[in-house]
């Protein structure tokens, strides 16, 4: 797999697998924009992280699988999928 150049070394781990599931991202407006899919690393490129694990996590994007999304939609108000 090809990862963005801004990812730190060894991120993601060598055993990372390409996802094949449908995933959902919570947003605050009716329609998603490209900005809804920016990582913490992209939003704050000069931010320093205390260790490489946290820096690697800053390159990730939080998403939900269908089963978790079904549970949360019953609880959350004001967010769109």
CNS distance restraints for C-alpha pairs under 8 A (distance, minus, plus):
assign (resid   1 and name CA) (resid  18 and name CA) 7.26 0.50 0.50
assign (resid   3 and name CA) (resid   7 and name CA) 6.98 0.50 0.50
assign (resid   7 and name CA) (resid  11 and name CA) 6.09 0.50 0.50
assign (resid   7 and name CA) (resid  12 and name CA) 7.86 0.50 0.50
assign (resid   7 and name CA) (resid  56 and name CA) 6.99 0.50 0.50
assign (resid   7 and name CA) (resid  59 and name CA) 6.43 0.50 0.50
assign (resid   8 and name CA) (resid  52 and name CA) 7.75 0.50 0.50
assign (resid   8 and name CA) (resid  55 and name CA) 7.30 0.50 0.50
assign (resid   8 and name CA) (resid  56 and name CA) 6.44 0.50 0.50
assign (resid  10 and name CA) (resid  14 and name CA) 6.94 0.50 0.50
assign (resid  11 and name CA) (resid  56 and name CA) 5.65 0.50 0.50
assign (resid  12 and name CA) (resid  16 and name CA) 6.24 0.50 0.50
assign (resid  12 and name CA) (resid  56 and name CA) 6.88 0.50 0.50
assign (resid  21 and name CA) (resid  65 and name CA) 7.44 0.50 0.50
assign (resid  22 and name CA) (resid  65 and name CA) 6.72 0.50 0.50
assign (resid  22 and name CA) (resid  66 and name CA) 7.30 0.50 0.50
assign (resid  23 and name CA) (resid  63 and name CA) 5.98 0.50 0.50
assign (resid  23 and name CA) (resid  64 and name CA) 5.45 0.50 0.50
assign (resid  23 and name CA) (resid  65 and name CA) 4.94 0.50 0.50
assign (resid  23 and name CA) (resid  66 and name CA) 6.72 0.50 0.50
assign (resid  24 and name CA) (resid  63 and name CA) 5.40 0.50 0.50
assign (resid  24 and name CA) (resid  64 and name CA) 5.01 0.50 0.50
assign (resid  24 and name CA) (resid  65 and name CA) 6.33 0.50 0.50
assign (resid  24 and name CA) (resid  66 and name CA) 7.30 0.50 0.50
assign (resid  24 and name CA) (resid  69 and name CA) 7.17 0.50 0.50
assign (resid  24 and name CA) (resid  81 and name CA) 6.41 0.50 0.50
assign (resid  25 and name CA) (resid  62 and name CA) 7.02 0.50 0.50
assign (resid  25 and name CA) (resid  63 and name CA) 4.89 0.50 0.50
assign (resid  25 and name CA) (resid  64 and name CA) 6.37 0.50 0.50
assign (resid  25 and name CA) (resid  81 and name CA) 6.18 0.50 0.50
assign (resid  26 and name CA) (resid  63 and name CA) 7.55 0.50 0.50
assign (resid  26 and name CA) (resid  79 and name CA) 6.41 0.50 0.50
assign (resid  26 and name CA) (resid  80 and name CA) 6.09 0.50 0.50
assign (resid  26 and name CA) (resid  81 and name CA) 5.38 0.50 0.50
assign (resid  27 and name CA) (resid  32 and name CA) 6.83 0.50 0.50
assign (resid  27 and name CA) (resid  36 and name CA) 6.70 0.50 0.50
assign (resid  27 and name CA) (resid  79 and name CA) 5.89 0.50 0.50
assign (resid  27 and name CA) (resid  80 and name CA) 5.53 0.50 0.50
assign (resid  27 and name CA) (resid  81 and name CA) 6.44 0.50 0.50
assign (resid  28 and name CA) (resid  78 and name CA) 7.06 0.50 0.50
assign (resid  28 and name CA) (resid  79 and name CA) 5.09 0.50 0.50
assign (resid  28 and name CA) (resid  80 and name CA) 6.13 0.50 0.50
assign (resid  29 and name CA) (resid  79 and name CA) 7.10 0.50 0.50
assign (resid  29 and name CA) (resid  80 and name CA) 6.44 0.50 0.50
assign (resid  30 and name CA) (resid  80 and name CA) 6.13 0.50 0.50
assign (resid  31 and name CA) (resid  80 and name CA) 7.96 0.50 0.50
assign (resid  32 and name CA) (resid  36 and name CA) 6.23 0.50 0.50
assign (resid  33 and name CA) (resid  37 and name CA) 7.53 0.50 0.50
assign (resid  34 and name CA) (resid  38 and name CA) 7.12 0.50 0.50
assign (resid  37 and name CA) (resid  61 and name CA) 7.16 0.50 0.50
assign (resid  38 and name CA) (resid  42 and name CA) 5.87 0.50 0.50
assign (resid  38 and name CA) (resid  43 and name CA) 6.47 0.50 0.50
assign (resid  38 and name CA) (resid  61 and name CA) 7.53 0.50 0.50
assign (resid  39 and name CA) (resid  43 and name CA) 6.23 0.50 0.50
assign (resid  39 and name CA) (resid  58 and name CA) 6.44 0.50 0.50
assign (resid  39 and name CA) (resid  59 and name CA) 5.53 0.50 0.50
assign (resid  39 and name CA) (resid  60 and name CA) 6.06 0.50 0.50
assign (resid  39 and name CA) (resid  61 and name CA) 5.70 0.50 0.50
assign (resid  40 and name CA) (resid  44 and name CA) 5.93 0.50 0.50
assign (resid  40 and name CA) (resid  45 and name CA) 7.91 0.50 0.50
assign (resid  40 and name CA) (resid  58 and name CA) 5.05 0.50 0.50
assign (resid  40 and name CA) (resid  59 and name CA) 6.40 0.50 0.50
assign (resid  40 and name CA) (resid  60 and name CA) 7.75 0.50 0.50
assign (resid  41 and name CA) (resid  45 and name CA) 5.21 0.50 0.50
assign (resid  41 and name CA) (resid  47 and name CA) 7.60 0.50 0.50
assign (resid  41 and name CA) (resid  55 and name CA) 7.87 0.50 0.50
assign (resid  41 and name CA) (resid  58 and name CA) 5.17 0.50 0.50
assign (resid  41 and name CA) (resid  59 and name CA) 5.37 0.50 0.50
assign (resid  42 and name CA) (resid  59 and name CA) 7.64 0.50 0.50
assign (resid  48 and name CA) (resid  55 and name CA) 7.95 0.50 0.50
assign (resid  49 and name CA) (resid  54 and name CA) 6.15 0.50 0.50
assign (resid  49 and name CA) (resid  55 and name CA) 5.45 0.50 0.50
assign (resid  50 and name CA) (resid  54 and name CA) 6.97 0.50 0.50
assign (resid  50 and name CA) (resid  55 and name CA) 7.70 0.50 0.50
assign (resid  51 and name CA) (resid  55 and name CA) 6.38 0.50 0.50
assign (resid  52 and name CA) (resid  56 and name CA) 6.03 0.50 0.50
assign (resid  53 and name CA) (resid  57 and name CA) 6.27 0.50 0.50
assign (resid  54 and name CA) (resid  58 and name CA) 6.22 0.50 0.50
assign (resid  55 and name CA) (resid  59 and name CA) 6.95 0.50 0.50
assign (resid  56 and name CA) (resid  60 and name CA) 7.10 0.50 0.50
assign (resid  64 and name CA) (resid  68 and name CA) 6.09 0.50 0.50
assign (resid  64 and name CA) (resid  69 and name CA) 5.91 0.50 0.50
assign (resid  65 and name CA) (resid  69 and name CA) 6.10 0.50 0.50
assign (resid  66 and name CA) (resid  70 and name CA) 6.07 0.50 0.50
assign (resid  67 and name CA) (resid  71 and name CA) 6.60 0.50 0.50
assign (resid  68 and name CA) (resid  72 and name CA) 6.19 0.50 0.50
assign (resid  69 and name CA) (resid  73 and name CA) 5.99 0.50 0.50
assign (resid  70 and name CA) (resid  74 and name CA) 6.97 0.50 0.50
assign (resid  71 and name CA) (resid  75 and name CA) 7.15 0.50 0.50
assign (resid  72 and name CA) (resid  76 and name CA) 5.92 0.50 0.50
assign (resid  73 and name CA) (resid  77 and name CA) 7.61 0.50 0.50
